[in-house]
Amino acid sequence: MELYSHLNSIVIDKPSLFEHLAVDSLHALLKPALQQALFVFTQRYPRSLLWIYSKFDTLYFILHLIVESYYLSEWGASFAEHFYGLKRSVSKPWRSIAREKLDRFVLLKSLIGLCILPHLQSELDRLHEKWNQSHLFQDFLHENVSFVIFMAK
């Protein structure tokens, strides 16, 4: 603590780079961890959990949206930010700093950034991969059919 004695409380209250990295890594690892756990349970109970596993992305999106909206409205932080003790604040000069709850516009922007845009990105990535694989297969099939026709002549 002697090293930090020259710092005022404003600097100490700001989150460090390591806290931001921890929040980002928790956001990134939560979905694969839940998907792997569901995969293991689906292998154990395939009859009752196979439909959940097949619709995991949509169900995760809905659950993530509900959890994040709850944490943003109640705690003023996302799930991962609250886990690490961080809070979101709006820095406007006319607004009182003591206010903990976020207004609706800030909450909506946060939900769009936390849930909706990552879900859209994953869906577009999946569609791009599917489209790319189908065109690669068609190109492969076209090249092989041309080669077979050439060899038959």
Secondary structure in CASP SS format (residue, H / E / C, confidence):
PFRMAT SS
TARGET T0000
AUTHOR 0000-0000-0000
METHOD secondary structure of the structure
MODEL  1
M C 1.00
E H 1.00
L H 1.00
Y H 1.00
S C 1.00
H C 1.00
L C 1.00
N C 1.00
S H 1.00
I H 1.00
V H 1.00
I H 1.00
D H 1.00
K C 1.00
P C 1.00
S C 1.00
L H 1.00
F H 1.00
E H 1.00
H H 1.00
L H 1.00
A H 1.00
V H 1.00
D H 1.00
S H 1.00
L H 1.00
H H 1.00
A H 1.00
L H 1.00
L H 1.00
K H 1.00
P H 1.00
A H 1.00
L H 1.00
Q H 1.00
Q H 1.00
A H 1.00
L H 1.00
F H 1.00
V H 1.00
F H 1.00
T H 1.00
Q H 1.00
R H 1.00
Y C 1.00
P H 1.00
R H 1.00
S H 1.00
L H 1.00
L H 1.00
W H 1.00
I H 1.00
Y H 1.00
S H 1.00
K C 1.00
F H 1.00
D H 1.00
T H 1.00
L H 1.00
Y H 1.00
F H 1.00
I H 1.00
L H 1.00
H H 1.00
L H 1.00
I H 1.00
V H 1.00
E H 1.00
S H 1.00
Y H 1.00
Y H 1.00
L H 1.00
S H 1.00
E H 1.00
W H 1.00
G C 1.00
A C 1.00
S C 1.00
F H 1.00
A H 1.00
E H 1.00
H H 1.00
F H 1.00
Y C 1.00
G C 1.00
L C 1.00
K C 1.00
R C 1.00
S C 1.00
V C 1.00
S C 1.00
K C 1.00
P C 1.00
W C 1.00
R C 1.00
S C 1.00
I C 1.00
A C 1.00
R C 1.00
E C 1.00
K C 1.00
L C 1.00
D C 1.00
R H 1.00
F H 1.00
V H 1.00
L H 1.00
L H 1.00
K H 1.00
S H 1.00
L H 1.00
I H 1.00
G H 1.00
L H 1.00
C H 1.00
I H 1.00
L H 1.00
P H 1.00
H H 1.00
L H 1.00
Q H 1.00
S H 1.00
E H 1.00
L H 1.00
D H 1.00
R H 1.00
L H 1.00
H H 1.00
E H 1.00
K H 1.00
W H 1.00
N H 1.00
Q H 1.00
S H 1.00
H H 1.00
L H 1.00
F H 1.00
Q H 1.00
D H 1.00
F H 1.00
L H 1.00
H H 1.00
E H 1.00
N H 1.00
V H 1.00
S H 1.00
F H 1.00
V H 1.00
I H 1.00
F H 1.00
M H 1.00
A H 1.00
K C 1.00
END
